[in-house]
Amino acid sequence: MDLATRRRRTALFLFFLIPGLSISSWVTRTPDIRDQLGASTAEMGLVLFGLSVGSMLGILGSGALVARFGTRPVMGVGAVLTITGLVVIGCGAVFTSAPTVAAGLFLFGAGMGGGEVAINIDGAEVEQLARRTVLPTLHGFFSLGTVVGAALGILCTAVEFPVLWHLSAMAVIAIGMFLYAIRAIPAGVGRTKGARSAEGGTAPARPAVWKDQRLLLIGGIILAMALAEGAANDWLPLLMVDGHGVDPALGSAVYAGFAAAMTLGRFCGGFFIDRFGRAPVVRASALSAALGLALVIFADSPVLAGAAVLFWGLGASLGFPVALSAAGDSGPDAAARVSLVAMIGYIAFLVGPPGLGFLGDHYGLRSAMIVVLGFVAVAVFLAPAIAPRPTRTSTPTPAPTPSRDQEPAPEK
């Protein structure tokens, strides 16, 4: 790996670390912000709606923005919006303004939703340039950021550190990482609209990637594994408390175990992918996630369910980044392919957990997780879709030898 690619990879590590630190900082201070606003559960639901709207708009618009401007400006604007959103949330808490907090969450969601798709597109190109597995480690830095940010947030909560100063301090740290990282990202990556061909004319229109059957199968894998990850992020503590009768502190500890298993799986996954290939690793990951989910759903022992969460976390860790890698080299126009499947994954993050909440309200959270288990089981059978395409090697055609019946041509 040359020096420029190595610096670019390091910059992408930081671009993944920023949203991980930011979102866990906000989540850990949610109870304090709710108390400062004096908001009811229903009112907090309206405040959180700003995050959902911003994330959805960012995700849906990111592909077109990358095609028009490239990944660098989209990543930059996304990081700035995420950092600004943190400060606005803190100001809203200080001035007890629910609309201000909702506006900050809107900026935060738009920055994360739009920026992360662009980061994944850039990461897929770095992986192809380096000719080694990179995306799982990149996503590992997001998971690492959530763990570090959560630990700092818990500490700030314990010592009653003011929310505004906490979130502002995290914003300052994020600004420093952003200013260092943005310089290593080249311009023009992923840009297709307005690009010119080698002959000087406008580049020909590319075929619609959503018509590629193999790419849609890869999108199915991402949908299933993103749903498995998002369900745990939003519902695992309550699933353990309401479904298995553990106390809230232990439910939070079980979720911490899930996050640690995710982080470990993403940092170690590259070794197994390079050794055994994508398809076997993703199939094993989906089986591990399915086993963990099945035990959490059907086992009545809280101890067994808590241990099974580790299988759930390890299994859910690799499906999303590995499938993104497969999408990037599944055909021409890698940026559009990565953008499509990344949007499928992030939409699953947004739409899946509320849907599970609706089912859980009617049938219980343990029963609602059967839907997630079904999707993950389907991913086991879709795993062959992410295997690399076989390379066609052309063998030279041997020159025809004259038969014995043929006379040699006379010399002129």
C-alpha positions as CSV (number, residue, x, y, z in Angstrom):
1,M,0.0,0.0,0.0
2,D,1.5,3.3,-1.0
3,L,1.8,6.3,1.3
4,A,-1.2,8.2,-0.1
5,T,-3.5,5.2,0.1
6,R,-2.3,4.6,3.7
7,R,-3.1,8.2,4.7
8,R,-6.4,8.0,3.0
9,R,-7.3,4.8,4.9
10,T,-6.3,6.5,8.2
11,A,-8.5,9.5,7.3
12,L,-11.4,7.1,6.7
13,F,-10.8,5.5,10.1
14,L,-11.3,9.0,11.6
15,F,-14.4,9.7,9.5
16,F,-16.0,6.5,10.9
17,L,-14.8,7.3,14.5
18,I,-16.5,10.8,14.5
19,P,-20.1,9.6,14.1
20,G,-19.5,6.7,16.6
21,L,-18.3,9.1,19.2
22,S,-21.0,11.6,18.5
23,I,-24.0,9.3,18.5
24,S,-23.0,7.6,21.8
25,S,-22.3,10.9,23.4
26,W,-25.9,12.0,22.6
27,V,-27.5,8.7,23.6
28,T,-25.8,8.6,27.0
29,R,-27.1,12.1,27.8
30,T,-30.7,11.5,26.6
31,P,-32.1,11.1,30.2
32,D,-30.5,14.3,31.3
33,I,-31.7,16.2,28.2
34,R,-35.2,14.8,28.8
35,D,-35.2,16.0,32.4
36,Q,-33.9,19.5,31.4
37,L,-36.6,19.8,28.8
38,G,-39.3,18.4,31.2
39,A,-40.6,16.4,28.2
40,S,-42.9,13.4,28.5
41,T,-42.3,10.2,26.6
42,A,-44.7,11.3,23.8
43,E,-42.9,14.7,23.5
44,M,-39.5,13.0,23.4
45,G,-40.9,10.9,20.6
46,L,-41.6,14.1,18.6
47,V,-38.1,15.4,19.4
48,L,-36.5,12.2,18.2
49,F,-38.6,12.4,15.0
50,G,-36.1,15.1,13.9
51,L,-33.3,12.5,13.9
52,S,-35.4,10.1,11.8
53,V,-36.3,12.8,9.3
54,G,-32.8,14.1,8.9
55,S,-31.3,10.6,8.6
56,M,-33.8,9.6,6.0
57,L,-33.3,12.7,3.9
58,G,-29.5,12.3,4.2
59,I,-29.5,8.7,3.1
60,L,-31.9,9.2,0.2
61,G,-30.0,12.2,-1.1
62,S,-26.5,10.9,-0.6
63,G,-26.2,8.8,-3.8
64,A,-27.2,11.7,-6.1
65,L,-24.9,14.1,-4.2
66,V,-21.9,11.8,-4.6
67,A,-22.7,11.3,-8.3
68,R,-22.8,15.1,-8.8
69,F,-20.0,16.3,-6.5
70,G,-17.9,13.2,-5.4
71,T,-17.4,11.8,-2.0
72,R,-15.1,14.4,-0.6
73,P,-17.5,17.3,-0.3
74,V,-20.4,15.1,0.8
75,M,-18.2,13.6,3.6
76,G,-17.1,17.0,4.6
77,V,-20.6,18.5,4.8
78,G,-21.8,15.4,6.5
79,A,-19.1,15.7,9.2
80,V,-19.8,19.4,9.7
81,L,-23.6,18.9,10.0
82,T,-23.0,16.1,12.6
83,I,-20.6,18.2,14.7
84,T,-22.9,21.3,14.5
85,G,-25.9,19.1,15.4
86,L,-24.1,18.1,18.7
87,V,-23.7,21.7,19.7
88,V,-27.2,22.7,18.8
89,I,-28.6,19.8,20.9
90,G,-26.6,21.0,23.8
91,C,-27.8,24.6,23.4
92,G,-31.4,23.3,23.2
93,A,-31.0,21.5,26.5
94,V,-29.6,24.5,28.2
95,F,-32.4,26.8,27.0
96,T,-35.0,24.1,27.6
97,S,-36.1,24.3,23.9
98,A,-37.5,21.1,22.5
99,P,-37.7,22.5,19.0
100,T,-34.0,23.4,19.2
101,V,-33.0,19.9,20.3
102,A,-35.2,18.5,17.4
103,A,-33.4,20.8,15.0
104,G,-30.0,19.7,16.3
105,L,-31.1,16.1,15.9
106,F,-32.2,16.8,12.3
107,L,-28.8,18.2,11.5
108,F,-27.1,15.3,13.2
109,G,-29.2,12.8,11.3
110,A,-28.7,14.4,8.0
111,G,-24.9,14.6,8.5
112,M,-24.6,11.0,9.5
113,G,-27.1,9.6,6.9
114,G,-25.5,11.4,4.0
115,G,-21.9,11.3,5.1
116,E,-21.7,7.6,6.0
117,V,-22.8,6.5,2.5
118,A,-20.1,8.6,1.0
119,I,-17.5,7.2,3.4
120,N,-18.5,3.7,2.4
121,I,-18.1,4.5,-1.3
122,D,-14.6,5.9,-0.6
123,G,-13.7,3.0,1.6
124,A,-14.7,0.5,-1.1
125,E,-12.3,2.2,-3.5
126,V,-9.5,2.1,-1.0
127,E,-10.1,-1.6,-0.5
128,Q,-9.8,-2.1,-4.3
129,L,-6.6,0.0,-4.4
130,A,-5.0,-1.8,-1.4
131,R,-6.1,-5.2,-2.6
132,R,-6.9,-6.2,0.9
133,T,-9.9,-6.2,3.2
134,V,-10.5,-2.7,4.7
135,L,-14.2,-2.1,5.2
136,P,-14.8,-4.3,8.2
137,T,-12.0,-2.5,10.0
138,L,-13.4,0.9,9.0
139,H,-16.8,-0.1,10.5
140,G,-14.9,-1.4,13.5
141,F,-13.8,2.2,14.2
142,F,-17.4,3.3,14.3
143,S,-18.1,0.5,16.9
144,L,-15.0,1.5,18.8
145,G,-16.2,5.1,18.8
146,T,-19.6,4.1,20.2
147,V,-17.8,2.2,23.0
148,V,-15.4,5.1,23.9
149,G,-18.1,7.7,23.6
150,A,-20.5,5.7,25.8
151,A,-17.8,5.3,28.5
152,L,-17.1,9.0,28.5
153,G,-20.9,9.8,28.5
154,I,-21.5,7.5,31.5
155,L,-18.6,9.2,33.3
156,C,-20.0,12.7,32.5
157,T,-23.4,11.6,33.7
158,A,-22.0,10.2,36.9
159,V,-20.2,13.4,37.8
160,E,-23.1,15.6,36.6
161,F,-21.0,17.3,34.0
162,P,-23.2,19.8,32.1
163,V,-24.7,18.5,28.9
164,L,-23.7,21.5,26.8
165,W,-20.0,21.4,27.8
166,H,-19.9,17.7,27.3
167,L,-21.3,17.8,23.8
168,S,-19.3,20.9,23.0
169,A,-16.1,19.2,24.1
170,M,-16.9,16.2,21.9
171,A,-17.6,18.6,19.0
172,V,-14.1,20.2,19.4
173,I,-12.4,16.8,19.4
174,A,-14.4,15.9,16.3
175,I,-13.4,19.1,14.5
176,G,-9.8,18.4,15.1
177,M,-10.1,14.9,13.6
178,F,-12.1,16.2,10.7
179,L,-9.6,18.9,9.8
180,Y,-6.8,16.4,9.9
181,A,-8.6,13.7,7.9
182,I,-10.3,15.8,5.1
183,R,-6.9,16.6,3.6
184,A,-6.2,13.0,2.7
185,I,-9.4,12.4,0.8
186,P,-9.0,13.0,-3.0
187,A,-11.5,14.9,-5.1
188,G,-13.7,13.3,-7.7
189,V,-14.2,9.9,-6.2
190,G,-17.7,8.5,-7.1
191,R,-18.5,11.4,-9.4
192,T,-20.4,10.4,-12.5
193,K,-22.7,13.2,-13.5
194,G,-20.9,15.7,-15.7
195,A,-17.8,13.5,-16.0
196,R,-16.1,13.5,-19.4
197,S,-14.9,10.5,-21.2
198,A,-11.3,9.9,-22.3
199,E,-12.1,11.1,-25.8
200,G,-13.2,14.5,-24.4
201,G,-17.0,14.0,-24.8
202,T,-19.5,13.4,-22.1
203,A,-19.3,9.9,-20.6
204,P,-22.0,7.5,-21.8
205,A,-24.9,6.8,-19.6
206,R,-24.4,3.8,-17.4
207,P,-27.0,1.1,-17.0
208,A,-29.2,1.2,-13.9
209,V,-27.5,-0.8,-11.2
210,W,-30.8,-1.8,-9.6
211,K,-31.4,-4.1,-12.6
212,D,-28.4,-6.2,-11.6
213,Q,-29.8,-9.4,-10.0
214,R,-26.6,-10.2,-8.2
215,L,-26.4,-6.7,-6.7
216,L,-30.0,-7.1,-5.4
217,L,-29.1,-10.3,-3.7
218,I,-26.2,-8.5,-2.1
219,G,-28.6,-5.9,-1.0
220,G,-30.7,-8.6,0.6
221,I,-27.8,-9.7,2.7
222,I,-27.2,-6.1,3.8
223,L,-30.9,-5.7,4.6
224,A,-30.9,-8.8,6.9
225,M,-27.6,-8.0,8.7
226,A,-28.4,-4.3,9.1
227,L,-31.7,-5.3,10.6
228,A,-30.0,-7.7,13.0
229,E,-27.6,-5.0,14.1
230,G,-30.2,-2.2,14.4
231,A,-32.6,-4.4,16.3
232,A,-29.9,-5.0,19.0
233,N,-28.9,-1.3,19.1
234,D,-32.5,-0.1,19.8
235,W,-34.1,-3.0,21.6
236,L,-31.6,-5.3,23.3
237,P,-31.6,-3.8,26.8
238,L,-35.4,-3.7,26.8
239,L,-35.5,-7.2,25.3
240,M,-33.5,-8.5,28.2
241,V,-35.4,-6.5,30.8
242,D,-39.0,-7.2,29.6
243,G,-38.4,-10.6,27.9
244,H,-36.0,-12.2,30.4
245,G,-36.7,-10.3,33.6
246,V,-33.2,-9.0,34.3
247,D,-32.7,-5.6,36.0
248,P,-31.9,-2.5,33.9
249,A,-28.3,-2.4,34.8
250,L,-27.7,-6.0,33.7
251,G,-29.7,-5.3,30.5
252,S,-27.3,-2.4,29.7
253,A,-24.3,-4.7,30.5
254,V,-25.6,-7.3,28.1
255,Y,-25.8,-4.6,25.4
256,A,-22.2,-3.6,26.2
257,G,-21.3,-7.2,25.6
258,F,-23.0,-7.0,22.2
259,A,-21.2,-3.8,21.2
260,A,-17.8,-5.3,22.3
261,A,-18.5,-8.5,20.3
262,M,-19.4,-6.3,17.2
263,T,-16.1,-4.4,17.6
264,L,-14.0,-7.5,18.0
265,G,-15.7,-9.1,15.0
266,R,-15.0,-6.2,12.8
267,F,-11.4,-5.7,13.8
268,C,-10.6,-9.4,13.4
269,G,-12.8,-10.2,10.4
270,G,-10.3,-9.1,7.8
271,F,-8.0,-12.0,8.7
272,F,-10.7,-14.6,8.2
273,I,-12.0,-13.0,5.0
274,D,-8.5,-12.9,3.4
275,R,-8.0,-16.5,4.5
276,F,-11.3,-18.2,3.7
277,G,-13.1,-15.8,1.3
278,R,-16.2,-13.6,1.6
279,A,-19.0,-16.1,1.1
280,P,-17.9,-18.7,3.7
281,V,-17.3,-15.9,6.3
282,V,-20.7,-14.2,5.7
283,R,-22.4,-17.6,5.8
284,A,-20.7,-18.4,9.1
285,S,-21.6,-14.9,10.4
286,A,-25.2,-15.3,9.5
287,L,-25.3,-18.7,11.2
288,S,-23.8,-17.2,14.3
289,A,-26.3,-14.4,14.4
290,A,-29.2,-16.8,13.8
291,L,-28.0,-19.0,16.6
292,G,-27.7,-16.1,19.0
293,L,-31.1,-14.7,18.1
294,A,-32.8,-18.1,18.4
295,L,-31.4,-18.6,21.9
296,V,-32.4,-15.1,23.0
297,I,-35.9,-15.7,21.6
298,F,-36.6,-19.3,22.7
299,A,-34.4,-19.9,25.7
300,D,-36.0,-19.2,29.1
301,S,-32.7,-18.9,30.9
302,P,-31.5,-15.3,31.3
303,V,-27.9,-16.5,31.6
304,L,-28.1,-18.5,28.4
305,A,-29.8,-15.6,26.6
306,G,-27.1,-13.2,27.8
307,A,-24.3,-15.4,26.6
308,A,-26.1,-15.9,23.3
309,V,-25.9,-12.2,22.7
310,L,-22.2,-12.6,22.0
311,F,-22.9,-14.9,19.1
312,W,-25.5,-12.4,17.9
313,G,-22.9,-9.6,18.0
314,L,-20.1,-11.5,16.4
315,G,-22.5,-12.7,13.6
316,A,-23.9,-9.2,12.9
317,S,-20.5,-7.6,12.8
318,L,-19.3,-8.5,9.3
319,G,-22.4,-8.9,7.1
320,F,-22.8,-5.1,6.4
321,P,-19.2,-4.2,5.6
322,V,-18.3,-7.4,3.7
323,A,-21.4,-7.1,1.5
324,L,-20.4,-3.5,0.7
325,S,-17.1,-4.7,-0.5
326,A,-18.8,-7.3,-2.7
327,A,-21.1,-4.6,-4.1
328,G,-18.1,-2.4,-5.0
329,D,-16.5,-5.0,-7.3
330,S,-19.7,-6.6,-8.6
331,G,-19.5,-4.7,-11.9
332,P,-18.9,-1.3,-13.4
333,D,-19.8,2.0,-11.7
334,A,-18.7,0.8,-8.2
335,A,-19.8,4.1,-6.5
336,A,-23.4,3.7,-7.7
337,R,-23.4,0.0,-6.6
338,V,-22.0,0.8,-3.1
339,S,-24.4,3.7,-2.8
340,L,-27.5,1.5,-3.6
341,V,-26.7,-1.3,-1.2
342,A,-25.6,1.1,1.5
343,M,-28.9,3.0,1.3
344,I,-30.7,-0.4,1.6
345,G,-28.8,-1.0,4.8
346,Y,-29.3,2.4,6.4
347,I,-33.0,2.3,5.5
348,A,-33.2,-1.0,7.4
349,F,-31.5,0.7,10.4
350,L,-34.2,3.4,10.3
351,V,-37.4,1.5,9.4
352,G,-36.7,-1.9,11.0
353,P,-36.5,-1.0,14.7
354,P,-39.8,1.1,14.8
355,G,-41.5,-1.8,13.0
356,L,-40.2,-4.2,15.6
357,G,-41.5,-1.9,18.3
358,F,-45.0,-2.1,16.8
359,L,-44.8,-5.9,16.7
360,G,-43.4,-6.0,20.2
361,D,-46.2,-3.8,21.5
362,H,-48.7,-6.4,20.3
363,Y,-46.9,-9.7,20.6
364,G,-43.9,-9.1,22.9
365,L,-40.3,-8.2,22.0
366,R,-39.1,-11.8,22.0
367,S,-41.8,-12.8,19.5
368,A,-41.1,-9.7,17.4
369,M,-37.4,-10.8,17.0
370,I,-38.6,-13.9,15.1
371,V,-38.9,-11.5,12.1
372,V,-35.2,-10.6,12.4
373,L,-34.3,-14.3,12.8
374,G,-36.2,-15.0,9.5
375,F,-34.3,-12.4,7.6
376,V,-30.9,-13.6,9.0
377,A,-31.8,-17.2,8.0
378,V,-32.4,-16.0,4.5
379,A,-29.0,-14.3,4.4
380,V,-27.4,-17.7,5.0
381,F,-28.7,-18.9,1.6
382,L,-27.8,-15.6,-0.1
383,A,-24.2,-15.7,1.0
384,P,-22.9,-17.2,-2.3
385,A,-23.9,-13.9,-4.1
386,I,-21.0,-12.0,-2.5
387,A,-18.3,-14.4,-3.8
388,P,-15.9,-12.7,-6.2
389,R,-16.7,-13.1,-9.9
390,P,-14.5,-15.7,-11.5
391,T,-11.8,-14.1,-13.7
392,R,-11.7,-15.3,-17.2
393,T,-8.2,-16.2,-18.4
394,S,-7.8,-16.5,-22.1
395,T,-5.6,-19.3,-23.2
396,P,-3.7,-18.7,-26.4
397,T,-4.9,-20.7,-29.4
398,P,-2.2,-22.9,-30.8
399,A,-1.2,-22.3,-34.3
400,P,-2.6,-24.9,-36.7
401,T,0.0,-27.5,-37.8
402,P,-0.2,-28.7,-41.4
403,S,-1.4,-32.2,-41.8
404,R,0.6,-34.8,-43.6
405,D,-1.7,-34.6,-46.6
406,Q,-0.9,-31.0,-47.1
407,E,2.1,-30.0,-49.2
408,P,4.2,-27.1,-48.0
409,A,3.6,-23.9,-49.9
410,P,6.2,-23.2,-52.5
411,E,8.7,-20.4,-51.8
412,K,8.4,-17.3,-54.0
